[in-house]
Amino acid sequence: MSYDLMVLDKRKRFKAKDDFLEWYDALIEWSEDIDYNDYRHATPNLQSWFLEMKAIVPPLNGEFAPSDDELGNGRFQEADYCIAKEAIYAAFAWSDAEEVHALVSDLARKNDLAFFDISANHVIYPDGFVLDLDDKEKKPSFLKRLKSFLGL
């Protein structure tokens, strides 16, 4: 199981949970005609975030992936990044969860991006606005789809 976080362009401003979930459900279909390992199609702020992140937590795939001999030689285990045009989804090892949460959040603020803490079920925008996605009555449908996508 992985520890999943996402950063998104702050212009993807959602004020309603349902609007965000509709966008998120479409995003995780990964149906854009792009290479999800290539950061160059993402917005400039997302590109900056990724270039800083990959230097600390290398990607498992793409041009910056370490060789088989280099895997596991860093401070953190490698991460699986899915880079869309307006968001980057990152799956980390659970053993790195606490530290990468702070790192992803800090770099999101630094790069003026929104931060989606999937475990806590909220999106935090750079101006401090928080979109709470928690549904006390039932779990949001995106969690089921996410688990299905991850094979859980």
C-alpha positions as semicolon CSV with decimal commas, in nm:
position;residue;x (nm);y (nm);z (nm)
1;M;0,000;0,000;0,000
2;S;0,121;0,348;-0,077
3;Y;0,090;0,688;0,082
4;D;-0,067;0,915;-0,179
5;L;-0,061;1,292;-0,209
6;M;-0,135;1,532;-0,489
7;V;-0,048;1,889;-0,580
8;L;-0,258;2,086;-0,822
9;D;-0,254;2,418;-0,996
10;K;-0,419;2,673;-0,766
11;R;-0,630;2,795;-1,057
12;K;-0,822;2,467;-1,023
13;R;-1,016;2,635;-0,745
14;F;-1,304;2,425;-0,621
15;K;-1,544;2,562;-0,364
16;A;-1,777;2,262;-0,366
17;K;-1,685;1,905;-0,283
18;D;-1,889;1,760;-0,568
19;D;-1,714;1,978;-0,827
20;F;-1,374;1,866;-0,701
21;L;-1,472;1,500;-0,692
22;E;-1,606;1,515;-1,048
23;W;-1,278;1,669;-1,167
24;Y;-1,072;1,422;-0,963
25;D;-1,266;1,120;-1,093
26;A;-1,199;1,234;-1,449
27;L;-0,831;1,302;-1,373
28;I;-0,760;0,957;-1,230
29;E;-0,888;0,796;-1,547
30;W;-0,544;0,902;-1,679
31;S;-0,696;0,944;-2,024
32;E;-0,516;1,257;-2,145
33;D;-0,306;1,199;-2,456
34;I;0,021;1,270;-2,272
35;D;0,315;1,084;-2,119
36;Y;0,237;1,088;-1,746
37;N;0,610;1,054;-1,668
38;D;0,701;1,374;-1,853
39;Y;0,682;1,691;-1,643
40;R;0,712;1,930;-1,939
41;H;0,338;1,939;-2,020
42;A;0,246;2,046;-1,666
43;T;0,197;2,408;-1,560
44;P;0,517;2,602;-1,476
45;N;0,453;2,586;-1,100
46;L;0,396;2,210;-1,116
47;Q;0,715;2,171;-1,318
48;S;0,911;2,361;-1,053
49;W;0,757;2,150;-0,776
50;F;0,843;1,826;-0,958
51;L;1,203;1,928;-1,031
52;E;1,256;2,001;-0,661
53;M;1,078;1,684;-0,548
54;K;1,258;1,448;-0,785
55;A;1,591;1,568;-0,648
56;I;1,482;1,450;-0,301
57;V;1,246;1,161;-0,380
58;P;1,337;1,019;-0,722
59;P;1,068;0,892;-0,957
60;L;1,034;0,521;-1,028
61;N;0,972;0,590;-1,398
62;G;1,074;0,836;-1,665
63;E;1,394;1,013;-1,751
64;F;1,493;1,080;-1,388
65;A;1,438;0,725;-1,260
66;P;1,742;0,576;-1,089
67;S;1,908;0,269;-1,234
68;D;1,840;-0,067;-1,072
69;D;2,173;-0,035;-0,890
70;E;2,077;0,307;-0,751
71;L;1,729;0,210;-0,628
72;G;1,690;0,250;-0,253
73;N;2,017;0,437;-0,205
74;G;1,863;0,770;-0,107
75;R;1,712;0,917;0,208
76;F;1,365;0,825;0,083
77;Q;1,236;0,537;-0,120
78;E;1,143;0,629;-0,474
79;A;0,795;0,756;-0,561
80;D;0,554;0,695;-0,845
81;Y;0,458;1,030;-0,998
82;C;0,166;1,069;-1,240
83;I;0,208;1,409;-1,401
84;A;-0,102;1,556;-1,561
85;K;-0,135;1,904;-1,707
86;E;-0,290;2,058;-1,393
87;A;-0,192;1,815;-1,118
88;I;0,076;1,574;-1,002
89;Y;-0,027;1,264;-0,814
90;A;0,250;1,101;-0,612
91;A;0,253;0,762;-0,442
92;F;0,517;0,719;-0,172
93;A;0,621;0,435;0,057
94;W;0,428;0,428;0,385
95;S;0,759;0,425;0,568
96;D;0,826;0,775;0,429
97;A;0,474;0,910;0,494
98;E;0,539;1,152;0,778
99;E;0,843;1,315;0,622
100;V;0,710;1,332;0,267
101;H;0,382;1,482;0,386
102;A;0,571;1,779;0,526
103;L;0,799;1,797;0,223
104;V;0,517;1,787;-0,034
105;S;0,313;2,040;0,162
106;D;0,607;2,279;0,206
107;L;0,707;2,261;-0,161
108;A;0,343;2,311;-0,264
109;R;0,331;2,635;-0,063
110;K;0,670;2,743;-0,198
111;N;0,552;2,684;-0,558
112;D;0,209;2,841;-0,503
113;L;0,017;2,514;-0,552
114;A;-0,281;2,356;-0,383
115;F;-0,211;2,041;-0,179
116;F;-0,450;1,746;-0,169
117;D;-0,395;1,532;0,137
118;I;-0,581;1,221;0,025
119;S;-0,564;1,051;0,365
120;A;-0,703;1,354;0,546
121;N;-0,954;1,412;0,267
122;H;-0,897;1,783;0,216
123;V;-0,742;2,025;-0,033
124;I;-0,540;2,316;0,102
125;Y;-0,493;2,616;-0,125
126;P;-0,192;2,851;-0,094
127;D;-0,412;3,130;0,045
128;G;-0,523;2,905;0,332
129;F;-0,864;2,805;0,194
130;V;-0,942;2,442;0,281
131;L;-1,188;2,232;0,083
132;D;-1,305;1,956;0,316
133;L;-1,402;1,641;0,127
134;D;-1,491;1,432;0,428
135;D;-1,831;1,270;0,420
136;K;-1,920;1,132;0,759
137;E;-2,211;0,929;0,622
138;K;-2,031;0,748;0,341
139;K;-1,688;0,743;0,185
140;P;-1,650;0,949;-0,133
141;S;-1,664;0,746;-0,453
142;F;-1,315;0,855;-0,556
143;L;-1,163;0,647;-0,275
144;K;-1,316;0,332;-0,420
145;R;-1,191;0,425;-0,767
146;L;-0,847;0,512;-0,633
147;K;-0,819;0,178;-0,453
148;S;-0,932;0,003;-0,770
149;F;-0,675;0,194;-0,978
150;L;-0,400;0,101;-0,731
151;G;-0,515;-0,261;-0,726
152;L;-0,613;-0,260;-0,359
